Amino acid sequence: MTEKYLKLQYMLGGALGGVARCDHVVISPKFYSVYEQEESHPTFPKDMPTPSEATPANHSNQLPSPMSTASGKPKVREEDGAYQFLVVGAGPAGVTAVANLLDNGVSSIAWIDPCFSGGRMGEKYREIPSNTKIQLFLDYVAASPTLSNLVQEETETPNAYTALLELELGRGNLLSYAADLMVMLTRGLLAVYSSKIEPFHARVTSLNCLPGAGWSVGIETLSSGDLVDEPLQAQKVVLATGSDPIQPTESAIAAIDLEVALSPSQLRGALAGIPLEDQAIAVVGSSHSAFLVLRNLASLPTRVRIIHLFRSEEIRFAEQKDGWILYDNTGLKGLVAEWAKSEYPSLVEQRRISRLKIDATQDALPQHLTNLKHCARVIYAIGYQASPTPRVTLDGTEQVLNLDHQTGRFEGPAGLFGCGIAFPQRVVDPAGNVELAVGIFKFMKFLRAVVPHWIQS
């Protein structure tokens, strides 16, 4: 797969994100789905701890009160008033970034997030089946001395970590288990490392790089909705800001948000009152997200006729090879793959699902939807794009930034980094396929490799 291919506009058939254009930053291309993508069983350096069976941290979703607000004397800033690092986002990537900074001796971190509740995974994706084997979540914790310390010193049981130990370790399960783990680890980081982490329940509104003086960070506190008069100062900034489903701005058919359709309970509510016996539901795409939506629709108590629109005839499945996985980040896996192999063909044969191939042209999809007037709703499962980032300036001049997917650095202003589903690592498998690595354990592997270089730069 070539660099030119990676810069093609996203494909409906493969959840290939095109060049994601945010409000102020142009991000390099990416392709991924909402799902955790499983890897071969990992190996660790000799100094890395193995998965612990010690009693881990509290399972409660209740977070401690903010350790600081935007006002008052902060606890953990450097003598010059600046933090060593400022991390934006508290989803899985943000948690992993903070843990790795602590692992590498950083002692002054500002952590900014509206909720500190596990990001989209904790708030929207709990009903989704994970494609990551449970063992990899345990390995994720074991890969970080900081996270291992949290679970080893916890005294309350049961909790999110011990809940994982009760599951079948060689299979996936609902993302609610991973979400609970992220919330537990967030809670532990804020409580145990309060002398090194200062959280702000806020949104970042601006990032201004001052040459030789680090970053001036404007924030908006959620309690008052006001901009803070005095910006925060940080030597370096990490963006772990997540991604949003790609949603066309115009559609001939009323749309159901992908995140609603991915949740069986919310999907039932969205379809309540629609005479489904007389109309159909259109689903666009053929990624993991698309097939999970198809599965959710087919599982409704009311029989639903489904129109499946796609660009590629091929249904791509991940394939276990000798020590690696073909289509590790793009192929169907786990429960969704099993359903696509065993149930989807029979539903097509029974005409409960009608397949409709569309051309890979810009006007093809709108034209098809205009002709599908018998469809009550459409669900777009056509990939994700980086969430809008704060406005980034260099000494007051607005910047258009590009990410180096190998190092996690943004080109341009010094000391700005990215990670997670919005800014993933680019990898090449043994067959030469270029993919972007999305998954909790993959975030950990990437950050363990690059964070020491971020600190030294």
Secondary structure, 3 states (H helix, E strand, C coil): CCHHHHCCCCCCCCCEECCCECCCCECCCEECCCCCCCCCCCCCCCCCCCCCCCCCCCCCCCCCCCCCCCCCCCCCCCCCCCEEEEEECCCHHHHHHHHHHHHCCCCCEEEEECCCCCHHHHHHCCCCECCCCHHHHHHHHHCCHHHHHHHHHCCCCCCHHHHHHCCCCCCCCEHHHHHHHHHHHHHHHHHHCCCCEEEEEEEEEEEEEECCCEEEEEEEECCCCCECCCCEEEEEEEECCCEEECCCCCCCCCECCHHHHCCHHHHHHHHCCCCCCCCEEEEECCCHHHHHHHHHHHCCCCCCEEEEEECCCCCCECEECCCCEECCCCCECHHHHHHHHHCHHHHHHCCCEEEEECCCCCCHHHHHHHHCCCEEEEEECCCEEECCCCEEEECCEECCCCEECCCCEECCCCCEEECCCCCCEEEECCCCCEEEECCHHHHHHHHHHHHHHHHHC
